[in-house]
Amino acid sequence: MTQRTTSAARARYGFDAPGIMLGLLFGGATMVLLGWAVVALTAGAARYLGMILMALGAIPLFFGLLMVLYAFAGKARTRDHILHLADLRDGDTVLDVGTGAGLLLVAAAKRNPRGTAIGIDLWSAKDLSNNAAATTLRNIAVEGVDDRAAVRTADARALPFPDAGFDRVLSLLCLHNIEDETDQRRACHEIARVLKPGGRIVIGDYVPTHRYAAAFADAGLHIVRSRPAFGIALSLMWIVVAERPADTRI
Ligand SMILES: C[S@@+](CC[C@H](N)C(=O)[O-])C[C@H]1O[C@@H](n2cnc3c(N)ncnc32)[C@H](O)[C@@H]1O
């Protein structure tokens, strides 16, 4: 009985881009099966077409399976790695941009009992399954960090916070959703703007993070690293770490 109650009350962090994941899995599997049927049931040149269909179908199927692997194993590993790189100090104020169900937000709050953590999001349903402030609030309550974690509805391109208010700004799989390059740069500048002198940014995304790094450098930050973390995420992942020099005058 106790065990059932505990598992029912587990935090859930959802599937990223669920529509794309299902499309890749079902589209790829359908092509592989069709190709296989053509190879099995026909002779001559048609068999080569079947083989080509199988090979083409294997590509989306592979990427769909990578997304499943990320959801079940890579996500938690990436969260832990980002928190490790963030090097939180007790009492830090943390912002999680595009928090979704609160993956980084809750982890930051758990590791920082005397600090505060705020997650902002637009709760886009196509970017994460069950994406809603209520899901995040539930996870915050289940993990017992409601005294120091909060959520706000806000856009990364216009953060509703004063300059230099956060010791750490974290983000995972959010910024690629801002497709317009100028808007993406604006979001990076916003993230830099709210960072305190001596503060640190850690951002993970499934696309190369060099563009984010360039925007942070442009905003006066020091780039500590911007490189792949495939082995950690078990999927496509790049992570950029940037710092605002402690002697920066705001
Ligand atoms: C793939 S989900 C990742 C959620 C969470 N960071 C995680 O790793 O589990 C991307 C999140 O970014 C949010 N998002 C997309 N564009 C945004 C924007 N311009 N401002 C704030 N959040 C945004 C989406 O609503 C979604 O919750």
The ligand as a Tripos MOL2 file, in Angstrom:
@<TRIPOS>MOLECULE
LIG
   27    29     1     0     0
SMALL
NO_CHARGES

@<TRIPOS>ATOM
      1 C1         11.6920   20.3920  -24.7700 C.3       1 LIG1
      2 S1         10.9670   21.3080  -23.4610 S.3       1 LIG1
      3 C2         12.2310   21.1320  -22.2070 C.3       1 LIG1
      4 C3         11.6870   21.3890  -20.8240 C.3       1 LIG1
      5 C4         12.7140   21.2440  -19.7060 C.3       1 LIG1
      6 N1         13.7400   22.2450  -19.7840 N.3       1 LIG1
      7 C5         13.3230   19.8610  -19.7250 C.2       1 LIG1
      8 O1         14.4810   19.7140  -20.1420 O.co2     1 LIG1
      9 O2         12.6080   18.9140  -19.3450 O.co2     1 LIG1
     10 C6         11.2110   22.9930  -23.9890 C.3       1 LIG1
     11 C7         10.5040   23.9970  -23.1270 C.3       1 LIG1
     12 O3         10.8110   25.3250  -23.5600 O.3       1 LIG1
     13 C8          9.6230   26.0920  -23.5010 C.3       1 LIG1
     14 N2          9.7750   27.2560  -24.3870 N.ar      1 LIG1
     15 C9          9.8410   27.2710  -25.7320 C.ar      1 LIG1
     16 N3          9.9970   28.5320  -26.1800 N.ar      1 LIG1
     17 C10        10.0450   29.3300  -25.0870 C.ar      1 LIG1
     18 C11        10.1890   30.7270  -24.8800 C.ar      1 LIG1
     19 N4         10.3420   31.5760  -25.9080 N.pl3     1 LIG1
     20 N5         10.1900   31.2020  -23.6130 N.ar      1 LIG1
     21 C12        10.0480   30.3610  -22.5620 C.ar      1 LIG1
     22 N6          9.9060   29.0310  -22.6980 N.ar      1 LIG1
     23 C13         9.8990   28.5190  -23.9410 C.ar      1 LIG1
     24 C14         8.5340   25.1310  -23.9210 C.3       1 LIG1
     25 O4          7.2470   25.5560  -23.5360 O.3       1 LIG1
     26 C15         8.9760   23.8650  -23.1990 C.3       1 LIG1
     27 O5          8.4680   23.7820  -21.9090 O.3       1 LIG1
@<TRIPOS>BOND
     1     1     2 1
     2     2     3 1
     3     2    10 1
     4     3     4 1
     5     4     5 1
     6     5     6 1
     7     5     7 1
     8     7     8 2
     9     7     9 1
    10    10    11 1
    11    11    12 1
    12    11    26 1
    13    12    13 1
    14    13    14 1
    15    13    24 1
    16    14    15 ar
    17    14    23 ar
    18    15    16 ar
    19    16    17 ar
    20    17    18 ar
    21    17    23 ar
    22    18    19 1
    23    18    20 ar
    24    20    21 ar
    25    21    22 ar
    26    22    23 ar
    27    24    25 1
    28    24    26 1
    29    26    27 1
@<TRIPOS>SUBSTRUCTURE
     1 LIG1         1 GROUP 0 **** ****
